Amino acid sequence: MSITNNLNLNLLYPYQVHKEVLINENTTIIDAMLSNGVRSMSMNNLPDNAMIGDKYILSKEDKLAIRLEGTWHYTNLVDGMLFWIIDESKLVVYLKNSWQVIFTPKCSSANLI
């Protein structure tokens, strides 16, 4: 099966059965990517209680994990990816195989609501 270059989305092929499953999965991944909030970037293992759409950056593998219904989708990190790290209250960008902190507020995330 062919995939997209950046988000590793599965592409439809002619006469594919259950197209709606693939389209719904891809839509969930795109929706998660547009939210830009990552739960944590310091975990080595993914939590069992993650909600659909939750994102985690795996520190060992340099991958972004997105929770789908019953499974995880892994996306390669690409230069320019920008995320708000919820548990650390900071904005980071991925450049040249490393994370650069762009912004850390003077108050905690809890005080921004």
N, C-alpha and C positions, 0 to 999 in steps of 0.2 A: 504494500500500500504506500502511496506517495504522501509526503508530509510537506508542510510549509517550512520555509527556511528559518523564520524567527521564533514562532510560537509552537512549532511542532504540531500543528493542527492537521488532522487526517483529511485528505482530499477525497471527494467523491469520485467514483469511477463509473463508467457506463454500466447500466443495468444492475447497479448495486441494490441489494435488499436492505430493508430497514434504514433507509436514508434519514428518516426523522431522528433516529437515535444519534447518528453521527452529527447531524446539524444541531441538535439540542446540546450535545457535548461541546461542540465547537463554540456555540453561543455562550455557554456557561464559562468557558475559558476566556473568551473575549470580554465578557462582562466582568470577570474577576480582574483581568488585566487593566481595565479602565478605572477601577476603583483605587488603585495605587497604594492601598494600605496593606502592609505585610505584618502579620502577627508577631513574628520574631525572625531574626537572622543569626541567632546564636545557638540554635538547637542542632543536635546531631541526629535525633530521631523524631519522626513525626508523631503528633499526639493522636490517640485513638478517638478523642471526643471532638475533633475538628468539624466545623459546619461546612456545608457545601459553599464553595467560593472562597474559603479561607486560604491564605497564601503563607508559605514559609520559605525562607531561604536556607537551604541546608549548608551549614558551614564546611562540612567535609567535602562536598561534591560540587560546589559552585553551580547549583541548580536551583531553580524556583519550582516549588511543589504547590500545585493548586488542587484543593479537595473537590472532587466530583462526586456524584452519587455512587457510593460503594467502592471508589477507587481514587487513586492519585494520578494527576497528570504532571509530567516533568517537562520543564521548558529550559532550554539553554539560556544562560545569561548573555545578553548582547550589549555592546557599548552603547551608552545613552539611556539605559533603563533607569527609571527614577522611581523611588518608593519612599513612602513614609513608614518608618519602622515603629510600630505601635508600642511595643514593650520597652523601647529605649527612647521614645519621643525625639526622633531625629529624622531628617530628610537626607537620603543618600542617593548617589548616582554610581552606576557601574561603568568604569572606564579602565581600559587596558588591564583586564583581569583582576581588578581590585575595586573595593568600595571606597568612595570619597564622601565624607560628610559635608553636606552643603549648608545645612541649617540645623541648629539645636535651639529651641525656644528657651527663654529665661524662666518660664514657668512650665509646669508639667502639662501633659495632654489633658489630664482631668480638669485643669483650670481653664482650658480653652472652650469647654462646652457651655 
